[in-house]
Amino acid sequence: MSESLHIVCPHCHTTNRVRADQLASAPDCGQCKQPLFTGKPVDLAEAAFDKHLQRNQIPLLVDFWAPWCGARAARWRVVWCCTLPGT
């Protein structure tokens, strides 16, 4: 039997238990039925950020930014491209 991991939904912030061998099969949230992995950055308020930080059992990439910071858009293009299959 495969180990289960806690994955916090990027849409409704519900903690889901997902078997490790099912992570690559595009699992959906048990609560809102949306994909758990979108391949895109998620903007989080403080409470949601705390939940993702404390409950996720997968790596969490964090970018603290300010609206006036122009480098953020360029950096996310690089991170997003690196997460695409085959890159």
N, C-alpha and C positions, 0 to 999 in steps of 0.2 A: 504494500500500500504506500502511496506517495505522501510525502509530508505536505501539510496544508500551510498556507501563508495568509496573513491578514493583508488585504488590499483595500484602501479607502477609495470609494467612488469619487471621481473628479466632478460629478454632477450633483449628487445629493449628499455626499460625504458620509454615507453609510459604510461601515466596516464589513467587508465580505471575506469569507474564508474560501480560498481557491487552492486546489491541489497544485503542487509545483509542476507536475507533468501536464497541467492544463493551461499554464500561463501563455503558451504560444498559440493557443487555439481561440484567441479573441473572446475571452469570457465577458459576460455581461453582469451588471449589478443585479443582485437578487431583489432589491427594493424598487429601483426606478427603471430597470431593464435597459439602461444605456450602457455602451461599451466602457469597460474599466480602463482600457488603454486607448487614448485618442491620438497619440503621436503629436500632440500640440501642447504648448504651455497652458497652465491653468492659473488664473489670477485668484488668490485666496485672501480673504479677510483674516484677521488675527485668530479668531476662534477656529476657523476651518484649517488654517495653517497649523495650529497646535495639534489638531486631530490628525492631520496627515503626518506630521512629524512624529507623534507619539504612537500611532496605531499601525502605520504602514510597516511591513516587514520586507520592503524592497527599497533600493536606493532612492533618495529624494534629491533632485538637483534644484537648488534654490538660487534665485537671482533677485536680490533686493535692488530696487531701482526707484528713480524719481522721474516724473513726467518730462522734466527738462533735459534728461540724459539721452542724447542722440545715439550713443554707442549701443544702447540696449537693443534696438531693432536689428542692427548688424550682427550682434552677438547671437541673438535668437535664431537668425537665419542659418548660422553655422551649426548651432546645436541641433536644430530641427533637421537639417540635411544629414547630420551624423547619425540620426536615429532612423533614417529611411532604410528599408531592406536593401541589401546589396551595396551599401556605402561603407 
